Amino acid sequence: MASTINDRKPRHVALTTDEDWRPDWRVQLIPGYKVHRVAEPVPPALIPQMPVIIAALTAVGVDVIGLDDYEAEDIIASLIPKVEGPVEIWSGDRDLFSQVRDKDVVVLYPEKAGLAVIDEAEVKKRYGIPGTAYSDFAILRGDPSDGLPGVAGVGPKKAADLVKKYKSVQGMLDAGIFGPADAAYLANAQKVVPPRADLKLPMPKGRRARYPAEPEVVEEIAKRYGVGSSLERLTTALKGLTKS
């Protein structure tokens, strides 16, 4: 995080959390949603670390925001309209490509070569669609990483062609181009795949008057867990946040 802050020089920094990485309301609509991940065991050592990580970030001065029954992508999409100025989303979740808006919102997507800046031009280059249509594209093509089956016989090229012709999945449903089974999947997927952007959330605190925000807590966590150098790097990076 510290290196990315130093490289990108943001005005504010916030972290969003998956309070529920597989919300029941999404599973009710698409039972296979992320079902393959249920079988993936969480490393036992990781579970007790998460509250410590969140406490450390909060004490240093990073806003940590989550909401019961929702994923981090929903928090991000709901915060974007509340934020003044450009937004950079640092995430490996391609669903957030749907939030790209030149010149207001880009995604910093981790790849082997580093962070790729995903803007409208990059979405079009990769998929042949505008960023606003990424959710429709993913619904049609399917996404194994999220357990989305897609529509049989619809690959990336056909999905892009359909999006360009009908503008959205709803446009395809209105045109009646799919049979009943596919139409039912598409109707449900429209409610599952796009990040929710209508959640009522408090505004992040934003830039703090000082970093670390809670020095005594930072010192205690640093000593107890031996993470002093990491917290010091993050603190230094936050002190350099752009003020204007």
C-alpha positions as CSV (number, residue, x, y, z in Angstrom):
1,M,0.0,0.0,0.0
2,A,2.8,2.4,0.9
3,S,4.5,2.0,-2.4
4,T,1.3,2.6,-4.4
5,I,0.5,5.7,-2.4
6,N,4.0,7.0,-3.1
7,D,3.6,6.2,-6.8
8,R,0.0,7.5,-7.4
9,K,0.0,10.4,-4.9
10,P,-3.7,10.4,-4.1
11,R,-5.4,13.0,-1.9
12,H,-7.2,10.4,0.2
13,V,-7.0,6.7,0.9
14,A,-9.7,4.3,1.9
15,L,-9.9,0.5,2.1
16,T,-13.2,-1.4,1.6
17,T,-13.9,-4.8,3.0
18,D,-15.9,-7.9,2.0
19,E,-18.2,-8.1,5.1
20,D,-19.8,-11.0,3.2
21,W,-17.8,-12.3,0.2
22,R,-20.8,-14.4,-1.0
23,P,-23.9,-12.6,0.1
24,D,-27.0,-14.7,0.5
25,W,-29.1,-12.3,-1.6
26,R,-26.7,-12.9,-4.6
27,V,-26.7,-16.7,-4.0
28,Q,-30.5,-16.8,-3.9
29,L,-30.5,-15.4,-7.4
30,I,-27.6,-17.4,-8.8
31,P,-27.0,-20.5,-6.6
32,G,-23.6,-21.1,-8.3
33,Y,-22.3,-17.7,-7.4
34,K,-18.7,-18.2,-6.1
35,V,-19.7,-21.7,-5.0
36,H,-16.3,-23.1,-6.0
37,R,-14.6,-20.9,-3.5
38,V,-16.6,-22.4,-0.6
39,A,-14.4,-25.5,-0.9
40,E,-11.2,-23.4,-0.8
41,P,-10.0,-23.5,2.8
42,V,-8.9,-20.2,4.4
43,P,-5.5,-20.5,5.9
44,P,-6.1,-20.8,9.7
45,A,-3.3,-18.3,10.4
46,L,-5.0,-15.7,8.3
47,I,-8.3,-15.5,10.1
48,P,-7.0,-13.9,13.4
49,Q,-4.8,-11.6,11.4
50,M,-7.6,-9.7,9.7
51,P,-8.9,-7.8,12.8
52,V,-5.3,-6.8,13.6
53,I,-4.7,-5.6,10.1
54,I,-7.8,-3.5,10.1
55,A,-7.0,-2.1,13.6
56,A,-3.5,-1.2,12.4
57,L,-4.7,0.6,9.2
58,T,-7.3,2.5,11.2
59,A,-4.8,3.6,13.8
60,V,-2.4,4.8,11.1
61,G,-5.2,6.8,9.5
62,V,-6.7,4.8,6.7
63,D,-10.5,4.7,6.4
64,V,-11.7,1.1,6.5
65,I,-15.3,0.8,5.3
66,G,-17.6,-2.3,5.1
67,L,-21.3,-3.1,5.4
68,D,-23.0,-6.3,6.5
69,D,-24.2,-8.5,3.6
70,Y,-22.2,-6.7,0.9
71,E,-18.9,-7.1,-0.9
72,A,-16.1,-4.5,-1.2
73,E,-17.1,-3.8,-4.8
74,D,-20.5,-2.7,-3.6
75,I,-18.9,-0.3,-1.1
76,I,-16.6,1.2,-3.8
77,A,-19.4,1.7,-6.3
78,S,-21.6,3.4,-3.7
79,L,-18.8,5.7,-2.6
80,I,-17.8,6.9,-6.0
81,P,-20.7,9.3,-6.5
82,K,-20.0,10.9,-3.1
83,V,-16.3,11.6,-3.8
84,E,-15.1,14.9,-5.4
85,G,-12.4,14.6,-8.0
86,P,-10.9,11.6,-9.8
87,V,-11.0,8.2,-8.2
88,E,-8.5,5.4,-8.6
89,I,-9.7,1.9,-7.6
90,W,-6.9,-0.4,-6.7
91,S,-8.3,-3.9,-7.1
92,G,-7.9,-7.2,-8.9
93,D,-11.7,-7.5,-9.3
94,R,-12.6,-7.1,-12.9
95,D,-16.2,-6.4,-12.0
96,L,-15.0,-2.9,-11.1
97,F,-14.1,-2.3,-14.7
98,S,-17.8,-1.4,-15.0
99,Q,-17.1,1.7,-12.9
100,V,-14.5,3.2,-15.3
101,R,-15.4,6.7,-16.4
102,D,-12.9,8.9,-18.2
103,K,-11.5,11.0,-16.7
104,D,-13.2,10.5,-13.3
105,V,-12.6,6.8,-12.5
106,V,-9.9,4.3,-13.4
107,V,-9.0,0.9,-12.0
108,L,-5.4,0.1,-11.0
109,Y,-5.4,-3.6,-11.9
110,P,-2.5,-5.8,-10.6
111,E,-0.8,-7.8,-13.3
112,K,2.6,-9.5,-13.6
113,A,4.2,-6.4,-15.0
114,G,2.7,-4.2,-12.3
115,L,-0.4,-2.1,-11.9
116,A,-2.2,-1.6,-15.2
117,V,-4.2,1.6,-15.5
118,I,-7.7,0.5,-16.8
119,D,-9.5,3.4,-18.4
120,E,-12.1,3.5,-21.1
121,A,-9.6,3.1,-23.9
122,E,-8.1,0.0,-22.2
123,V,-11.5,-1.6,-21.6
124,K,-12.3,-1.1,-25.3
125,K,-8.9,-2.4,-26.3
126,R,-9.2,-5.6,-24.2
127,Y,-12.9,-6.3,-24.8
128,G,-14.2,-4.2,-27.6
129,I,-16.9,-2.5,-25.3
130,P,-17.2,0.6,-23.3
131,G,-16.4,0.3,-19.6
132,T,-20.0,1.0,-18.6
133,A,-21.0,-2.2,-20.4
134,Y,-18.5,-4.5,-18.7
135,S,-21.1,-6.1,-16.4
136,D,-23.4,-6.9,-19.3
137,F,-20.4,-8.4,-21.2
138,A,-19.4,-10.6,-18.1
139,I,-23.0,-11.8,-17.7
140,L,-23.1,-13.0,-21.3
141,R,-19.6,-14.4,-21.5
142,G,-19.6,-15.9,-18.0
143,D,-16.9,-15.6,-15.4
144,P,-15.6,-18.8,-13.9
145,S,-13.9,-16.9,-11.1
146,D,-17.4,-15.8,-9.8
147,G,-19.2,-19.0,-10.8
148,L,-21.2,-17.3,-13.6
149,P,-22.1,-19.8,-16.3
150,G,-22.8,-17.2,-19.0
151,V,-25.0,-18.0,-22.0
152,A,-24.2,-21.2,-23.9
153,G,-22.6,-20.5,-27.2
154,V,-21.7,-16.9,-26.3
155,G,-18.0,-16.2,-26.1
156,P,-16.1,-13.0,-25.7
157,K,-16.5,-11.9,-29.4
158,K,-20.2,-12.6,-29.5
159,A,-20.8,-11.0,-26.1
160,A,-19.1,-7.8,-27.3
161,D,-21.1,-7.8,-30.5
162,L,-24.4,-8.3,-28.6
163,V,-23.5,-5.5,-26.2
164,K,-22.6,-3.1,-29.1
165,K,-25.9,-4.0,-30.9
166,Y,-28.3,-3.9,-27.9
167,K,-26.4,-1.7,-25.5
168,S,-27.3,-3.8,-22.4
169,V,-28.6,-7.1,-21.2
170,Q,-31.9,-5.4,-20.6
171,G,-32.0,-4.3,-24.2
172,M,-31.5,-8.0,-25.2
173,L,-34.3,-9.1,-22.9
174,D,-36.6,-6.4,-24.3
175,A,-35.8,-7.6,-27.8
176,G,-36.6,-11.2,-26.8
177,I,-33.5,-12.7,-28.5
178,F,-33.0,-15.5,-25.9
179,G,-35.1,-18.5,-24.9
180,P,-36.8,-18.7,-21.5
181,A,-34.0,-20.4,-19.6
182,D,-31.3,-18.0,-20.8
183,A,-33.6,-15.1,-20.2
184,A,-34.3,-16.1,-16.6
185,Y,-30.5,-16.4,-16.0
186,L,-29.9,-13.0,-17.5
187,A,-32.7,-11.4,-15.5
188,N,-31.2,-12.7,-12.3
189,A,-27.6,-12.0,-13.3
190,Q,-28.4,-8.3,-13.9
191,K,-29.1,-8.1,-10.1
192,V,-26.0,-10.1,-9.1
193,V,-23.1,-9.0,-11.3
194,P,-23.1,-5.2,-11.3
195,P,-21.7,-3.8,-8.1
196,R,-24.4,-2.2,-6.0
197,A,-24.1,1.6,-6.2
198,D,-27.0,2.6,-4.0
199,L,-25.9,1.8,-0.5
200,K,-26.2,4.4,2.3
201,L,-22.7,4.9,3.6
202,P,-21.0,7.5,5.7
203,M,-18.4,9.6,4.0
204,P,-14.8,8.5,4.7
205,K,-13.0,10.8,7.1
206,G,-10.4,11.5,4.4
207,R,-7.1,13.2,5.2
208,R,-6.2,13.3,8.9
209,A,-4.7,16.2,10.7
210,R,-1.8,14.0,11.7
211,Y,-0.3,10.6,10.8
212,P,-0.4,8.2,12.5
213,A,-3.9,9.2,13.7
214,E,-3.6,7.1,16.9
215,P,0.1,6.9,17.6
216,E,-0.3,5.0,20.9
217,V,-2.3,2.2,19.2
218,V,0.2,2.0,16.3
219,E,3.1,1.7,18.8
220,E,1.3,-1.1,20.7
221,I,0.5,-3.1,17.5
222,A,4.0,-2.5,16.1
223,K,5.6,-3.9,19.3
224,R,3.2,-6.8,19.7
225,Y,3.3,-8.1,16.2
226,G,6.7,-6.9,15.0
227,V,5.3,-4.8,12.1
228,G,6.9,-1.5,13.1
229,S,8.8,-1.0,9.8
230,S,5.7,-1.7,7.7
231,L,3.6,0.8,9.7
232,E,6.3,3.3,9.5
233,R,6.5,3.1,5.7
234,L,2.7,3.5,5.5
235,T,2.7,6.4,7.9
236,T,5.4,8.2,5.9
237,A,3.5,7.6,2.7
238,L,0.3,9.0,4.2
239,K,2.1,12.1,5.4
240,G,2.9,12.8,1.7
241,L,-0.7,12.7,0.5
242,T,-1.5,15.5,-2.0
243,K,-3.2,18.3,-0.1
244,S,-5.0,20.0,-3.0
